[in-house]
């Protein structure tokens, strides 16, 4: 059985699904990812589904379960690269994917996780982005 690789980039685990998500592969990914979150202590998970043409109801529910497991293990999940047809299918199936945030690509997903982690910190510093997309650190 094929496995989906899980890469560690800083404090984030990146899962890039490049194979057909058969049910057994999805279940194996769920277990492997939970193990890697615990082993690495990462606080963010990005699941890149840009190579998937189709997401059925089982895979959609598995993604929601992965996000729930990750949250319990103190890691936020962002799904990136969702194609319009996949989004339409998920909505038509009635899958709201609770606990999953989405971003258009990996770069935006990483920025989202970094921004959220920054908001959760107890420090006095906040990152503020102006209209030009330039970030600045504001101290109070």
C-alpha positions in Angstrom: 0.0 0.0 0.0 1.2 3.5 -0.9 1.9 6.1 1.8 1.5 9.8 1.6 4.8 11.6 2.6 4.7 14.0 5.5 7.4 16.7 5.4 8.5 18.9 8.4 9.1 22.5 7.6 9.9 24.4 10.7 6.9 24.1 13.1 4.6 22.8 10.3 4.0 19.4 8.8 3.3 19.5 5.0 1.3 16.7 3.5 1.2 16.8 -0.3 -1.2 14.2 -1.6 0.0 13.1 -5.1 -1.7 9.7 -5.3 -5.3 8.6 -5.5 -6.9 8.8 -2.1 -8.3 5.3 -1.7 -9.9 4.6 1.6 -7.0 2.6 3.1 -4.5 5.3 2.1 -6.7 7.9 3.8 -6.8 5.9 7.0 -3.1 5.3 6.9 -2.5 9.0 6.5 -4.7 9.7 9.5 -2.6 7.4 11.7 0.8 8.5 10.2 0.0 12.2 10.7 -1.1 11.8 14.3 2.1 9.9 15.0 4.2 12.6 13.4 2.5 15.5 15.2 3.3 13.8 18.5 6.8 12.9 17.5 7.7 16.4 16.2 5.6 18.6 18.4 4.6 20.6 15.4 1.7 23.0 15.8 0.5 23.3 12.2 -0.5 20.9 9.4 -0.9 21.8 5.8 -2.6 19.3 3.5 -2.1 20.0 -0.2 -4.8 18.4 -2.3 -4.1 20.3 -5.5 -3.3 17.0 -7.3 -6.7 15.5 -6.4 -9.4 15.7 -9.1 -12.0 14.0 -7.0 -12.7 13.9 -3.3 -15.5 11.5 -2.3 -17.5 11.6 1.0 -15.2 9.2 2.8 -12.0 11.2 2.0 -13.8 14.4 2.9 -14.9 13.0 6.3 -11.3 11.7 6.8 -9.9 15.2 6.2 -12.3 16.5 8.8 -11.3 13.7 11.2 -7.6 14.5 10.6 -8.3 18.1 11.5 -10.1 17.1 14.7 -7.3 14.7 15.7 -4.7 17.4 14.9 -6.5 20.0 17.0 -6.7 17.6 20.0 -2.9 17.2 19.6 -2.4 21.0 19.5 -2.0 21.4 15.8 -4.1 23.6 13.5 -5.0 22.2 10.0 -5.2 24.1 6.7 -6.2 22.4 3.4 -4.7 24.1 0.4 -4.9 23.7 -3.4 -8.6 22.8 -3.5 -9.9 22.8 -7.1 -13.3 24.3 -7.8 -14.8 21.0 -8.8 -13.7 19.5 -5.5 -15.2 22.4 -3.6 -18.4 22.0 -5.5 -18.5 18.3 -4.8 -17.9 18.7 -1.1 -20.7 21.3 -0.9 -23.1 19.1 -2.9 -22.3 16.1 -0.6 -23.2 18.3 2.4 -19.6 18.1 3.9 -18.9 21.3 5.8 -15.4 20.1 6.9 -15.6 21.5 10.5 -12.3 22.5 11.9 -10.6 22.8 8.6 -9.5 26.2 7.2 -8.6 26.5 3.6 -6.1 28.6 1.6 -5.4 28.8 -2.1 -1.8 27.5 -2.0 0.9 26.3 0.4 2.4 29.7 0.8 -0.9 31.3 1.9 -1.5 28.3 4.1 1.8 28.7 5.9 1.1 32.4 6.4 -2.3 31.6 7.8 -0.8 29.2 10.4 2.0 31.6 11.3 -0.5 34.4 11.8 -2.8 32.3 13.9 0.1 31.0 16.1 1.2 34.6 16.6 -2.3 35.6 17.7 -2.3 32.8 20.3 0.9 33.9 21.9 0.9 35.7 25.2 3.5 38.3 24.2 2.9 42.0 23.7 4.0 42.0 20.1 1.4 41.8 17.3 2.1 41.6 13.6 0.1 44.1 11.6 -0.2 44.1 7.8 -0.9 47.3 5.9 -2.8 47.7 2.6 0.4 47.0 0.6 0.9 43.6 2.2 3.9 44.7 4.1 4.1 43.3 7.7 5.3 45.3 10.7 5.7 44.3 14.3 3.9 46.5 16.7 4.9 46.5 20.4 2.6 47.8 23.1 
